[in-house]
Amino acid sequence: MGQKSVAVIGAGIGGLSAAAHLAHAGYRVDVYEKNAEPGGKASVLRASGFRFDKGPSLLTMPFVFKKHFEELDAHPDRFLHFERLHTNCRYLYPDRTIINAYADMKRLAEEFAAKTKDKRSSINSYFERCKEIYELAADIFLFNSPLITFRTPSSNSLSALTHLGELGVSRTLNKMNSMYFSDHRVVQLFNRYATYNGSSPYRAPATFLIIPYVEFYFGAYNVDEGINSIPRALYDIAKKKGVRFHFGQEVTRIIHEKHRIKAIQMDNTIVDHEVVVANSDVRNVYGVLLEDRNSPMARMYRHKEPSSSALVFYWGIKGNPGDLQVHNVFFSNDYQKEFRDIFRNKKCPEDPTIYINITSKYVQTDAPNGYENWFVMINAPYMAGQNWSAETQRVRKTVTEKLKRTLGIDIEKLIVYESVMTPRDIERETSSSKGSLYGMASNSITGAFMRQQNKSMIYRGLYFCGGTCHPGGGMPLALLSGRIAADLVMKGEK
Ligand SMILES: Cc1cc2nc3c(=O)[nH]c(=O)nc-3n(C[C@H](O)[C@H](O)[C@H](O)COP(=O)(O)OP(=O)(O)OC[C@H]3O[C@@H](n4cnc5c(N)ncnc54)[C@H](O)[C@@H]3O)c2cc1C
């Protein structure tokens, strides 16, 4: 019998992970990527002496990356170096309160007690609850495929299944946070974690308490050579395992007969493949690539609410203005209105929360001497007919005015380099449907728990990986999705 072969569509973090695991297991793996380089959303921008990570900026769960290399019989230290942050983020409020989210939990509790109405005990019992939910949910909903877990449950997953009611599904994240904290600034801080998967804290279930747990217990990390070194390292190990990469190749069609995968098509070229792992957005796979626009899945995805997108300014800044950390958040006055603007009014918020990441505070070569590289992001709606040039102008003015008010510095005068990424650019560059960052929003219980599984139940030979399917968005989960998809292929789960 000849070597079994697999096509992977896309060289994002999920695709790179699936490809390496499959090649390691002896499969012949071809990765087809429309861009010239691997990385997808985790790509890089270099200009005028500045280096910017274009998408992700915060790394959590570094142990899943270490494990990835170990499972491939490689030493993680030969590929990537991480360093834990002492301050995960600095939060700046409109009333001029500044809260440092220290990595050290004791210091963090003291910071909250000193600067807000909430006591140390509240933060401690909150994290106890976060921990309970994480321990119940992680096995099934993060590290494994429910498809396998439900068929052959371990004692851990059986316990999780019998305690599903305790996963916080009956409350929103905002409700749960408001039960633990009386100070609106603390509630706002912990509500922000819904945005880590592009959702609204006023609609997403409290199950997402696992996100602050992961960030504080396992830590937030800097990556020595920047976030883009992650996909580069994943690419290097995949190449070593024998994966063949075809860059500049956009797959335009997945060909199937009676729901059995037969081949993929790029322009006029058809390549036979009976097993395909799609790292492209699930909505595009069902709605475009399978050419089954009227299939129940395509129709279902057309009606699902996409996650939020982002509007990002990449600014080369003269000097090091403001007393800022690597990660900084300038909160809005009315957080509920901000999410109404994003999800209901589908416009960039009138008063957006601003996130600023400055990697040159850590990697000095990311900016010329005497300058900093500012990644300035606001949460934006997914594409719904907005005029992005007008939105960009409006948001830029709001952002510079807000920074001037908060920092007392006219940042506009210090910008020596500028580039922008709108939701439209995100869609064009990574084929993310409507420019959404994390696939479907988790703005309901079904949204949170009914993500596309890593194997299609309808098309035999079709598998999924990446941030738009199980277990979810964000770099660690995208990486895990690749391993889960590869496991399913190997188990012959057709
Ligand atoms: C602005 C921004 C900020 C973010 N912040 C964070 C953060 O701080 N922390 C974090 O963990 N995550 C963050 N994320 C999310 C994180 O980047 C993603 O969840 C993760 O990188 C997604 O990986 P993926 O495997 O889904 O692949 P993607 O990055 O979506 O890449 C998919 C790849 O497939 C290719 N492709 C798609 N369709 C086709 C086709 N038909 N033919 C050929 N190639 C195709 C695309 O070109 C692309 O290269 C952020 C994302 C963005 C955009």
Ligand as a Chemical Component Dictionary entry (heavy atoms), coordinates in Angstrom:
data_LIG
# 
_chem_comp.id                   LIG 
_chem_comp.type                 NON-POLYMER 
_chem_comp.pdbx_formal_charge   0 
_chem_comp.three_letter_code    LIG 
# 
loop_
_chem_comp_atom.comp_id 
_chem_comp_atom.atom_id 
_chem_comp_atom.alt_atom_id 
_chem_comp_atom.type_symbol 
_chem_comp_atom.charge 
_chem_comp_atom.model_Cartn_x 
_chem_comp_atom.model_Cartn_y 
_chem_comp_atom.model_Cartn_z 
_chem_comp_atom.pdbx_ordinal 
LIG C1  C1  C 0 -5.480 41.826 15.052 1  
LIG C2  C2  C 0 -5.457 40.459 15.699 2  
LIG C3  C3  C 0 -5.122 40.336 17.040 3  
LIG C4  C4  C 0 -5.079 39.076 17.647 4  
LIG N1  N1  N 0 -4.648 38.978 18.953 5  
LIG C5  C5  C 0 -4.397 37.752 19.476 6  
LIG C6  C6  C 0 -3.661 37.625 20.690 7  
LIG O1  O1  O 0 -3.229 38.612 21.291 8  
LIG N2  N2  N 0 -3.433 36.368 21.176 9  
LIG C7  C7  C 0 -3.851 35.243 20.500 10 
LIG O2  O2  O 0 -3.584 34.115 20.975 11 
LIG N3  N3  N 0 -4.516 35.351 19.336 12 
LIG C8  C8  C 0 -4.789 36.562 18.796 13 
LIG N4  N4  N 0 -5.386 36.678 17.568 14 
LIG C9  C9  C 0 -5.964 35.472 16.947 15 
LIG C10 C10 C 0 -4.906 34.567 16.329 16 
LIG O3  O3  O 0 -4.100 35.314 15.463 17 
LIG C11 C11 C 0 -5.603 33.482 15.530 18 
LIG O4  O4  O 0 -6.601 32.825 16.332 19 
LIG C12 C12 C 0 -4.665 32.414 15.002 20 
LIG O5  O5  O 0 -3.452 32.953 14.540 21 
LIG C13 C13 C 0 -5.426 31.742 13.875 22 
LIG O6  O6  O 0 -4.696 30.714 13.313 23 
LIG P1  P1  P 0 -5.385 29.804 12.224 24 
LIG O7  O7  O 0 -4.757 28.460 12.311 25 
LIG O8  O8  O 0 -6.849 29.851 12.350 26 
LIG O9  O9  O 0 -4.946 30.403 10.827 27 
LIG P2  P2  P 0 -5.080 31.848 10.162 28 
LIG O10 O10 O 0 -4.143 32.750 10.821 29 
LIG O11 O11 O 0 -6.499 32.245 10.019 30 
LIG O12 O12 O 0 -4.475 31.501 8.741  31 
LIG C14 C14 C 0 -5.182 30.782 7.764  32 
LIG C15 C15 C 0 -4.265 30.669 6.570  33 
LIG O13 O13 O 0 -4.952 29.956 5.544  34 
LIG C16 C16 C 0 -4.745 30.612 4.310  35 
LIG N5  N5  N 0 -5.895 30.294 3.460  36 
LIG C17 C17 C 0 -7.210 30.501 3.751  37 
LIG N6  N6  N 0 -7.981 30.082 2.734  38 
LIG C18 C18 C 0 -7.152 29.587 1.797  39 
LIG C19 C19 C 0 -7.352 28.987 0.508  40 
LIG N7  N7  N 0 -8.578 28.837 0.004  41 
LIG N8  N8  N 0 -6.274 28.578 -0.188 42 
LIG C20 C20 C 0 -5.011 28.731 0.322  43 
LIG N9  N9  N 0 -4.765 29.308 1.515  44 
LIG C21 C21 C 0 -5.811 29.715 2.246  45 
LIG C22 C22 C 0 -4.665 32.077 4.662  46 
LIG O14 O14 O 0 -3.977 32.815 3.690  47 
LIG C23 C23 C 0 -3.899 32.023 5.976  48 
LIG O15 O15 O 0 -2.509 32.075 5.793  49 
LIG C24 C24 C 0 -5.428 37.912 16.912 50 
LIG C25 C25 C 0 -5.754 38.036 15.560 51 
LIG C26 C26 C 0 -5.746 39.281 14.946 52 
LIG C27 C27 C 0 -6.039 39.389 13.462 53 
# 
loop_
_chem_comp_bond.comp_id 
_chem_comp_bond.atom_id_1 
_chem_comp_bond.atom_id_2 
_chem_comp_bond.value_order 
_chem_comp_bond.pdbx_ordinal 
LIG C1  C2  SING 1  
LIG C2  C3  SING 2  
LIG C2  C26 DOUB 3  
LIG C3  C4  DOUB 4  
LIG C4  N1  SING 5  
LIG C4  C24 SING 6  
LIG N1  C5  DOUB 7  
LIG C5  C6  SING 8  
LIG C5  C8  SING 9  
LIG C6  O1  DOUB 10 
LIG C6  N2  SING 11 
LIG N2  C7  SING 12 
LIG C7  O2  DOUB 13 
LIG C7  N3  SING 14 
LIG N3  C8  DOUB 15 
LIG C8  N4  SING 16 
LIG N4  C9  SING 17 
LIG N4  C24 SING 18 
LIG C9  C10 SING 19 
LIG C10 O3  SING 20 
LIG C10 C11 SING 21 
LIG C11 O4  SING 22 
LIG C11 C12 SING 23 
LIG C12 O5  SING 24 
LIG C12 C13 SING 25 
LIG C13 O6  SING 26 
LIG O6  P1  SING 27 
LIG P1  O7  DOUB 28 
LIG P1  O8  SING 29 
LIG P1  O9  SING 30 
LIG O9  P2  SING 31 
LIG P2  O10 DOUB 32 
LIG P2  O11 SING 33 
LIG P2  O12 SING 34 
LIG O12 C14 SING 35 
LIG C14 C15 SING 36 
LIG C15 O13 SING 37 
LIG C15 C23 SING 38 
LIG O13 C16 SING 39 
LIG C16 N5  SING 40 
LIG C16 C22 SING 41 
LIG N5  C17 SING 42 
LIG N5  C21 SING 43 
LIG C17 N6  DOUB 44 
LIG N6  C18 SING 45 
LIG C18 C19 SING 46 
LIG C18 C21 DOUB 47 
LIG C19 N7  SING 48 
LIG C19 N8  DOUB 49 
LIG N8  C20 SING 50 
LIG C20 N9  DOUB 51 
LIG N9  C21 SING 52 
LIG C22 O14 SING 53 
LIG C22 C23 SING 54 
LIG C23 O15 SING 55 
LIG C24 C25 DOUB 56 
LIG C25 C26 SING 57 
LIG C26 C27 SING 58 
# 
